[in-house]
Amino acid sequence: MIAQTASTFHNPGQAVAPMMGPTMSLRRTCAVQLFDRRTGSVHRINGAALIVFTRDPEAAVADLLEGRDPALWEVRVSDLETGRRK
């Protein structure tokens, strides 16, 4: 499967490789962050802010909130290409 996906990026007959293969998502890249509602600060791991870059923000939100109380944690999603927060 990886070879099939990779082969869509290189086509000797084309001057420019296509931006996306048929098996890739057309969704935009998002940044997903977890915030503590009590303090308003971003969740940190070893002092670095936790940021998940993804094309599937719904799955990232579910992963970040898994096992956490939603009353205490907030997830913010920002579209990197438009700069808007969802």
C-alpha positions as CSV (number, residue, x, y, z in Angstrom):
1,M,0.0,0.0,0.0
2,I,2.8,2.4,0.7
3,A,4.4,1.8,-2.6
4,Q,1.1,2.5,-4.4
5,T,0.7,5.7,-2.5
6,A,4.3,6.8,-3.1
7,S,4.1,6.0,-6.8
8,T,1.3,8.6,-7.3
9,F,3.8,11.3,-6.5
10,H,6.3,10.5,-9.2
11,N,5.1,10.4,-12.7
12,P,7.9,10.7,-15.3
13,G,5.4,11.9,-17.9
14,Q,4.6,15.0,-15.9
15,A,6.8,18.1,-15.3
16,V,5.4,18.7,-11.9
17,A,4.3,16.0,-9.4
18,P,0.7,16.2,-8.2
19,M,0.1,17.8,-4.8
20,M,-1.9,14.9,-3.4
21,G,-2.3,11.3,-4.3
22,P,-5.8,9.7,-4.6
23,T,-5.4,8.0,-1.2
24,M,-4.7,11.2,0.7
25,S,-7.2,13.4,2.5
26,L,-8.1,16.8,1.0
27,R,-8.6,18.3,4.5
28,R,-6.5,21.2,5.7
29,T,-3.8,20.9,8.3
30,C,-4.9,22.0,11.8
31,A,-3.1,22.6,15.1
32,V,-4.9,21.1,18.1
33,Q,-4.0,22.1,21.7
34,L,-5.3,21.0,25.1
35,F,-6.0,23.8,27.7
36,D,-6.6,23.5,31.4
37,R,-9.9,25.3,32.1
38,R,-8.9,26.0,35.7
39,T,-5.8,28.0,34.8
40,G,-6.4,28.8,31.1
41,S,-2.9,27.6,30.2
42,V,-1.9,25.2,27.5
43,H,-1.0,21.6,28.6
44,R,2.7,21.1,28.7
45,I,4.9,18.0,28.6
46,N,8.4,18.4,30.0
47,G,7.9,22.2,29.7
48,A,7.0,22.2,26.0
49,A,3.5,23.1,24.9
50,L,1.6,20.1,23.5
51,I,0.5,20.8,19.9
52,V,-0.8,18.1,17.6
53,F,-0.6,18.9,13.9
54,T,-3.2,16.9,12.0
55,R,-5.5,16.6,9.0
56,D,-8.1,14.8,11.2
57,P,-8.9,17.2,14.1
58,E,-11.9,15.1,15.3
59,A,-9.6,12.1,16.0
60,A,-7.0,14.3,17.6
61,V,-9.6,15.9,19.9
62,A,-10.9,12.4,20.9
63,D,-7.4,11.3,21.6
64,L,-6.5,14.3,23.7
65,L,-9.7,14.1,25.8
66,E,-9.5,10.3,26.3
67,G,-9.5,9.7,30.0
68,R,-9.8,13.4,30.9
69,D,-12.7,15.2,32.5
70,P,-14.1,17.6,29.8
71,A,-15.2,19.9,32.5
72,L,-11.6,20.5,33.3
73,W,-10.0,20.4,29.9
74,E,-10.7,22.3,26.7
75,V,-9.4,21.5,23.2
76,R,-8.8,24.3,20.7
77,V,-8.4,23.7,17.0
78,S,-6.8,26.2,14.7
79,D,-6.8,26.0,10.9
80,L,-3.1,26.6,9.9
81,E,-3.9,27.7,6.3
82,T,-6.5,30.3,7.2
83,G,-5.3,31.2,10.7
84,R,-8.9,30.8,12.1
85,R,-9.8,29.0,15.3
86,K,-12.6,26.5,15.1
